[in-house]
Amino acid sequence: MPINAAKHIWYNGKLVPWEKATVHVLAHALHYGSTVFEGERAYPTPNGPVIFRLKDHTRRLFDSAKIYSIEIPYTQDQISAACKEIINVNGLTKGAYLRPFAFRSYGEIGVAPKIAPPIDTVVAAFEWGSYLGSEGLENGVDVMVSSWQRLAPNTIPALGKAAGNYLSSQLISMEAKRLGFAEGIGLGVDGTVSEGAGENLFVIRDGVIYTPGLANSILQGITRDTVVTLARAHGFEVREQPLPREFLYLADEIFMTGTAAEITPVRSVDKITVGAGKRGPITEAIQTAFFGLFTGKTADKWGWLERCEDGAKQAVGA
C-alpha cells in the first residue's frame, strides 16, 4: 500500500519538509535494526480528530527503548505533543496513521560501538486505510499457519516493538502472501499459537473469547488490550491462555487485532472454514463497540481519545 506523502515530518524537535526527512546510509539502525517505534491511529470524530490511546502508545515506545538501552532525548509528554502537532500541521482531519520512532543514527560502525551513536527521534503521519483491506473488516480474510515460528523466549524480547523483531514478521507475512493468503500466523517454539505477523489473535468458541498470553511470544498489543476491556464490559468472558494449533480449526469465530489491522475477522485458516465463513456475531459486536468510540455511540469511559488541539504549542522547540 503506497505511502500518502504529507507536508511535514517532526524530526528531532523540528518540522521539516517530507522530502527532506532523510538519514545517512551508514546509520546504525539501517545495519543493525536498532529502531524502536509505534503505530498509532488518529480518527475523525464529531469534535475533531483524536489520537487513540496516545499516552499508552508513547509509554510503550519508551518501554521498548528501555529494553534496548535507547535513550530518547525527549520526554513522553513532548513525544505525545509532537504526535498532536504533526496531525495539526498536516491538516489530517479525516484520520491518519502515525509512526513515532527513535533510532541509533550515524556514528561509529559496529554492533555495540564504544561510543554510542546519537539517537534521532521522528514522528510522521499520513493517510492510510485498513491494513488487511476495508472489505476484510466485514467479510473476513483467509490466513495460514506459517512454517516460520515466532521468537523464542529470552532471544529477542517480544514485548519490545523494535525494527529488528519484524524480520520474523516479514518471513511469516511474505510466505502467506506468496501462497495466496492475506496474512500468516506464527506458532511459538512449543507449537502453541502466538500471533499474526503484525496482529494479535482472538479465538471464539462456545461464546468464550480466548487469546494467547504474554508468555506466548506476543507483542502486548494496545488494540488487544482495548478488545479485552470492551469485551468484558459487554459481558463476554475472556480467557488468556496457551492455545494449540488445532483450536484454530475448531473455532466459531476468529479475529485479528492491531493498530493497522484494527479488528479484522478471519474466515479461514489453512483453507479450513472458520464458523460460517464470515464475520461472526461476537466479532461484529466488538467491532461495533470499537468503532463506536469515534462516532460517540460507545462512551469513552477509559479516557482513550486524545484530542489533537494544542499539540503544536507543547511540542515546538522541545
C-alpha positions in Angstrom: 0.0 0.0 0.0 1.7 3.3 -1.1 2.5 5.9 1.5 0.5 9.1 1.0 3.0 11.8 1.5 2.1 14.7 3.9 3.7 18.1 4.1 5.9 17.8 7.2 7.6 15.4 9.5 8.7 16.1 13.1 12.4 15.3 13.1 14.5 15.9 16.3 12.2 18.6 17.6 11.7 20.5 14.3 9.2 20.4 11.5 11.0 19.5 8.2 9.5 19.1 4.7 8.5 15.5 4.0 11.1 15.0 1.2 14.0 16.4 3.4 13.4 14.0 6.3 16.4 11.8 5.4 19.1 9.7 7.2 22.7 8.8 6.4 23.0 5.4 4.7 25.5 4.3 7.4 23.2 5.0 10.3 23.4 2.2 12.9 19.7 1.4 12.6 19.9 0.6 8.9 22.5 -2.0 9.6 21.5 -3.5 12.9 17.8 -2.9 13.3 18.2 -0.6 16.3 14.9 1.3 15.9 12.0 1.3 18.4 8.7 2.5 17.0 4.9 2.8 17.4 2.0 2.6 15.1 -0.9 4.8 16.1 -4.1 6.0 14.5 -5.9 9.3 14.5 -9.7 9.1 13.9 -12.1 11.8 12.9 -14.9 12.4 15.4 -17.7 15.0 15.7 -15.3 17.0 17.9 -12.4 16.9 15.6 -9.5 14.4 15.1 -8.4 12.3 18.1 -5.4 10.0 18.6 -6.4 6.7 20.0 -4.7 5.8 23.3 -1.8 8.2 22.6 -0.4 8.0 26.2 -0.3 4.2 26.1 1.5 4.2 22.8 4.0 6.7 23.9 4.7 4.8 27.1 5.2 1.6 25.1 7.7 3.5 22.9 9.7 4.4 25.9 9.4 0.9 27.3 10.8 -0.6 24.1 13.6 2.0 24.2 14.4 1.0 27.8 14.7 -2.7 26.8 17.2 -1.8 24.1 19.0 0.9 26.1 18.0 3.6 23.6 17.9 7.0 25.5 15.2 9.0 23.8 16.2 12.7 24.2 12.7 13.9 24.8 10.1 13.3 27.5 6.9 11.3 27.0 4.9 14.5 27.1 7.0 16.0 24.3 6.6 13.0 22.1 2.8 12.9 22.7 2.6 16.6 21.9 4.6 16.1 18.7 2.1 13.5 17.6 -0.7 16.0 18.0 1.3 18.7 16.3 2.0 16.6 13.2 -1.7 15.9 12.7 -2.5 19.6 13.0 0.2 21.0 10.7 -0.5 18.4 8.0 -4.2 19.0 8.2 -5.1 15.3 8.7 -8.6 15.9 9.9 -10.0 12.8 8.2 -7.8 10.5 10.2 -4.2 9.2 9.8 -1.7 6.6 10.7 1.2 7.9 12.9 4.7 6.5 13.2 6.7 7.9 16.1 10.2 6.2 16.3 13.7 6.6 17.7 16.8 5.1 16.3 20.6 4.9 16.7 21.8 7.2 14.0 25.1 7.9 12.3 28.2 7.4 14.4 30.7 4.6 14.8 30.2 1.3 12.9 29.7 -1.9 14.8 27.0 -3.8 16.7 27.8 -2.1 20.0 30.3 0.6 19.4 32.4 2.0 22.2 30.9 5.5 21.6 27.2 5.1 21.2 25.6 6.7 18.1 23.3 9.6 18.7 19.6 8.9 19.0 17.3 10.5 16.3 13.6 10.9 17.1 10.9 11.2 14.4 7.1 11.5 14.2 5.5 11.0 10.8 1.8 10.9 10.0 -0.1 10.2 6.8 -3.5 9.0 5.5 -3.7 5.2 5.4 -6.6 2.8 5.0 -7.2 -0.6 6.5 -4.1 -2.8 6.6 -5.8 -6.0 5.6 -8.3 -4.2 3.3 -11.6 -2.5 4.1 -13.5 -5.4 2.6 -11.8 -7.7 5.1 -13.3 -5.8 8.0 -16.7 -7.0 7.0 -16.2 -10.2 5.1 -13.0 -11.6 6.8 -9.7 -12.7 5.4 -8.0 -16.0 4.7 -4.9 -16.8 6.7 -2.5 -19.6 7.1 -0.2 -21.0 9.9 3.3 -20.2 8.8 6.2 -22.6 8.6 8.2 -19.9 10.5 7.9 -19.8 14.2 7.8 -16.8 16.4 10.7 -15.6 18.6 11.8 -17.9 21.3 11.6 -16.5 24.9 14.9 -14.9 26.0 16.2 -14.4 22.5 14.7 -11.2 21.1 12.3 -9.5 23.5 8.8 -9.9 22.1 7.5 -7.1 24.4 9.7 -4.6 22.7 8.4 -3.1 19.5 11.7 -2.9 17.6 12.5 -2.9 14.0 14.7 -6.0 14.2 11.9 -8.0 15.6 9.9 -7.6 12.5 12.2 -9.6 10.3 10.4 -12.6 11.8 7.1 -10.9 10.9 8.3 -10.3 7.3 9.1 -14.0 6.8 5.7 -15.0 8.1 3.7 -12.5 6.1 5.7 -12.9 2.8 5.2 -16.7 2.9 1.5 -16.2 3.4 1.1 -13.7 0.6 3.3 -15.8 -1.7 0.9 -18.7 -1.2 -2.2 -16.6 -1.7 -3.3 -15.8 1.8 -3.9 -12.3 3.3 -1.8 -13.0 6.4 0.2 -15.6 8.3 0.0 -16.8 11.9 3.2 -17.8 13.8 3.4 -20.5 16.4 5.6 -20.4 19.4 8.6 -22.7 19.8 6.4 -25.0 21.8 3.9 -25.3 18.9 1.1 -23.2 20.6 -0.5 -20.3 18.9 1.4 -17.0 19.2 0.2 -14.2 16.9 -0.1 -13.0 13.4 2.8 -11.3 11.5 1.6 -8.0 12.8 -1.6 -8.7 14.7 -2.7 -10.3 18.0 -5.3 -13.1 17.7 -8.6 -13.8 19.3 -10.4 -17.2 19.0 -14.1 -17.7 20.0 -15.6 -21.0 20.8 -19.0 -21.6 22.6 -19.3 -17.9 23.4 -15.9 -17.6 25.2 -13.2 -15.4 23.8 -9.6 -16.9 24.0 -6.3 -15.1 23.3 -2.7 -16.2 23.8 -1.0 -14.6 26.9 2.2 -12.5 27.1 4.3 -15.6 27.7 3.4 -16.9 24.2 5.9 -14.5 22.5 3.4 -11.9 21.6 3.6 -8.1 21.5 1.5 -6.6 24.2 -0.9 -5.0 21.8 -2.8 -1.9 22.7 -5.7 -2.8 20.4 -5.6 -6.2 22.1 -6.0 -4.6 25.5 -8.8 -2.5 24.1 -10.6 -5.5 22.9 -10.2 -7.4 26.2 -11.6 -4.3 28.0 -14.5 -3.8 25.6 -15.4 -7.5 25.6 -15.6 -7.8 29.3 -17.6 -4.5 29.5 -20.1 -6.1 27.2 -20.4 -9.3 29.4 -18.2 -11.6 27.4 -15.8 -14.0 29.1 -12.2 -13.5 28.0 -9.5 -16.1 28.8 -5.8 -15.5 28.2 -4.1 -18.9 27.9 -2.0 -21.1 25.6 -3.9 -22.4 22.6 -3.0 -25.4 20.5 -2.9 -25.0 16.7 -5.9 -27.2 16.1 -8.0 -25.0 18.3 -8.0 -22.6 15.3 -9.7 -25.2 13.2 -12.5 -25.7 15.8 -13.2 -22.0 16.3 -16.7 -20.5 15.9 -15.0 -17.1 15.1 -11.5 -15.7 14.9 -10.4 -12.1 14.6 -7.1 -10.3 14.4 -6.3 -7.0 16.1 -3.7 -4.3 15.8 -3.4 -0.5 15.2 -3.0 -1.2 11.4 -5.4 -4.1 11.2 -7.9 -2.7 13.7 -10.4 -5.6 14.2 -10.3 -7.9 11.2 -12.3 -11.2 11.1 -10.7 -14.4 9.8 -12.9 -16.5 7.6 -10.5 -19.4 7.1 -7.3 -20.9 8.5 -5.2 -23.2 6.2 -8.2 -23.3 3.9 -10.4 -24.7 6.7 -13.5 -22.5 7.1 -13.9 -20.7 10.4 -17.5 -21.0 11.6 -19.9 -19.8 8.9 -17.0 -18.5 6.8 -17.8 -14.8 7.5 -17.8 -12.3 10.3 -19.5 -13.8 13.4 -21.8 -12.1 15.9 -19.3 -11.6 18.7 -16.7 -10.2 16.3 -19.3 -7.8 14.9 -20.3 -6.7 18.4 -16.7 -6.0 19.3 -16.1 -4.1 16.1 -19.3 -2.1 16.7 -18.1 -1.1 20.2 -14.6 -0.3 19.0 -15.6 1.9 16.0 -18.4 3.4 18.1 -15.7 5.1 20.2 -15.1 7.5 17.3 -18.8 8.2 16.4 -19.9 8.7 20.0 -22.1 5.6 20.1 -19.6 4.0 22.6 -18.9 6.1 25.6 -15.1 6.6 26.2 -15.2 5.6 29.9 -11.5 4.9 29.8 -10.1 8.2 28.5 -8.7 6.7 25.4 -9.4 9.5 23.0 -6.8 12.3 22.9 -7.9 15.4 21.1 -5.2 16.9 18.7 -5.7 20.5 19.5 -3.0 22.4 21.4 -0.4 19.8 20.5 1.8 22.2 18.5 2.2 24.7 21.4 3.7 22.0 23.6 6.0 20.3 21.0 7.8 23.1 19.1 11.2 23.9 20.5 11.3 20.8 22.6 
